[in-house]
Amino acid sequence: MDKATQDWAWCVGEAELGAALPRRWAHSQGVAARAEEVGRFLGKEATLLAVAAILHDVGYAPRLAITGFHPLDGARFLRDEHGADKRLTRLVANHSFALLEAEERGLREELATEFPLLDDPLLVDALVYCDMTTTPDGDRTTARERVAETVDRYGADSVVGRFIRRAASETFSSVERIEAALAAQPR
């Protein structure tokens, strides 16, 4: 992936989310800003992370919300309408432990079959870090604050509330691994 792909991702993200869901677009831009920071130790995968970061929530766009499960809807949109790279669609489909939410929604088999989890733990952790350390408004936060905010926003007994609490320990572990990798980088 190259700079042109990154520019394409920004255009797609803004077109789908900018006017319809400005807060979601602000979050996506914040996630992309975190990706720029993390990308410095990912080498050639930095652009893939940046593109996935800006597009990870594109499935929330009203015209794309077919199943109501944004990771699956977004990945299908990117694959079907844009012929996007398989690694990108797999990252979008599985971002931030989406398989656990898919299970809550009865879509686990569908998600796992169509978009298998990417076998690149560092890249997967990096996207979790970027997403889960960014508020809905695009500002920096901690993963613990983000999980608590999500439970408060959706409710503890909602599908999202149950999922985010189930995924919390894995989320915190992913974030800790990336924070350690960032701390080990020369300044």
C-alpha positions in Angstrom: 0.0 0.0 0.0 1.1 3.5 -0.8 0.3 7.2 -0.3 -2.3 7.0 -3.0 -4.1 4.3 -1.1 -4.0 6.4 2.0 -5.5 9.4 0.2 -8.2 7.1 -1.3 -9.0 5.9 2.3 -9.5 9.5 3.5 -11.7 10.3 0.6 -13.9 7.2 1.2 -14.1 7.7 4.9 -15.0 11.4 4.6 -17.6 10.6 1.9 -19.3 7.9 3.9 -19.0 9.4 7.4 -18.2 13.1 7.2 -21.7 14.5 6.7 -23.8 11.6 7.9 -21.9 10.8 11.1 -19.5 13.7 11.9 -18.7 12.4 15.4 -17.8 9.0 14.0 -15.7 10.7 11.4 -13.9 12.7 14.1 -13.2 9.4 15.9 -11.9 7.8 12.7 -9.6 10.8 12.2 -8.3 10.5 15.8 -7.7 6.8 15.3 -5.7 7.6 12.1 -3.6 10.1 14.1 -2.7 7.4 16.6 -1.8 5.2 13.6 0.7 7.8 12.5 2.4 7.5 15.9 2.4 3.7 16.0 3.4 3.3 12.4 7.0 4.3 13.0 7.8 0.8 14.3 5.7 -1.1 11.8 7.8 -0.5 8.8 6.1 -1.4 5.5 2.9 -2.2 7.4 2.5 1.5 8.6 0.4 2.4 5.6 -1.9 -0.6 6.0 -2.5 0.4 9.6 -3.2 4.1 8.6 -5.7 3.0 5.9 -7.4 0.5 8.3 -7.5 3.2 11.0 -9.4 5.7 8.9 -11.8 3.1 7.5 -12.3 0.8 10.5 -15.8 2.3 11.3 -17.0 3.0 7.7 -19.6 0.3 8.2 -21.6 2.7 10.5 -22.5 4.8 7.5 -26.3 4.7 7.1 -26.2 3.5 3.5 -23.8 0.7 4.4 -25.5 -0.6 7.5 -27.0 -3.8 6.0 -26.5 -6.2 9.0 -26.2 -3.5 11.6 -22.8 -4.9 12.6 -20.3 -2.2 11.4 -17.2 -4.3 11.1 -18.9 -6.8 8.7 -20.8 -4.1 6.8 -17.7 -2.0 6.4 -15.5 -4.9 5.2 -18.1 -6.0 2.7 -18.4 -2.5 1.4 -14.7 -2.1 0.9 -14.4 -5.5 -0.8 -17.5 -5.3 -2.9 -17.6 -1.6 -4.0 -13.9 -0.9 -3.9 -12.1 -4.2 -4.5 -10.0 -3.4 -1.4 -7.0 -5.4 -0.4 -7.9 -8.6 1.5 -5.6 -7.7 4.4 -7.4 -4.4 4.7 -10.8 -5.9 4.7 -9.8 -8.5 7.2 -8.4 -5.8 9.6 -11.6 -3.7 9.3 -13.8 -6.8 9.8 -12.0 -7.9 12.9 -10.9 -4.7 14.5 -10.9 -4.4 18.3 -12.0 -8.0 18.9 -15.1 -7.8 16.6 -15.3 -11.6 16.6 -16.6 -11.4 20.2 -19.3 -8.9 19.2 -20.2 -11.0 16.2 -20.8 -13.9 18.6 -23.1 -11.7 20.6 -25.0 -10.9 17.4 -25.1 -14.4 16.0 -22.7 -13.5 13.2 -19.5 -15.2 14.4 -19.5 -17.9 11.7 -20.4 -15.5 9.0 -17.6 -13.1 10.0 -15.0 -15.8 10.6 -15.7 -17.5 7.3 -15.9 -14.4 5.1 -13.0 -12.5 6.8 -10.7 -14.7 8.8 -8.6 -13.0 11.4 -5.4 -11.6 10.1 -2.3 -13.6 11.2 -0.2 -10.6 12.1 -0.5 -10.0 15.9 1.5 -6.8 15.9 -0.7 -5.2 13.3 -3.9 -6.4 15.0 -2.7 -5.1 18.3 -1.7 -1.8 16.7 -5.3 -1.2 15.4 -6.8 -2.1 18.7 -4.4 0.4 20.4 -5.4 3.1 18.0 -9.1 2.5 18.3 -9.3 1.9 22.0 -7.1 4.9 23.0 -9.3 7.3 21.0 -12.6 8.9 22.3 -15.7 9.1 20.2 -14.7 12.7 19.5 -11.2 11.8 18.3 -9.3 12.8 21.4 -6.7 10.7 23.2 -7.8 8.5 26.2 -6.8 5.4 28.0 -8.2 2.0 27.1 -9.8 1.7 30.5 -11.6 5.0 30.2 -12.7 4.1 26.6 -14.2 0.8 27.8 -16.0 2.5 30.6 -17.3 5.2 28.3 -18.5 2.6 25.8 -20.4 0.7 28.6 -21.9 4.0 29.8 -22.9 5.0 26.3 -24.5 1.8 25.2 -25.5 0.3 28.6 -24.1 -2.7 30.4 -26.8 -5.1 29.2 -26.7 -4.0 25.5 -25.0 -6.2 22.9 -22.1 -3.7 22.7 -21.9 -3.4 26.5 -21.7 -7.2 26.9 -19.1 -7.5 24.1 -16.9 -4.6 25.3 -16.8 -6.1 28.8 -15.9 -9.5 27.5 -13.2 -8.0 25.3 -11.7 -5.7 28.0 -8.9 -7.9 29.2 -7.7 -8.7 25.7 -8.1 -5.0 24.8 -5.9 -4.0 27.7 -3.3 -6.6 26.8 -3.1 -5.4 23.2 -2.8 -1.8 24.3 -0.1 -2.7 26.9 1.9 -4.5 24.2 1.8 -1.5 21.9 2.7 0.9 24.7 5.7 -1.2 25.5 6.8 -1.3 21.9 6.4 2.5 21.7 8.4 3.0 24.9 11.2 0.9 23.5 11.5 3.1 20.4 14.4 5.5 20.3 13.4 9.1 20.8 
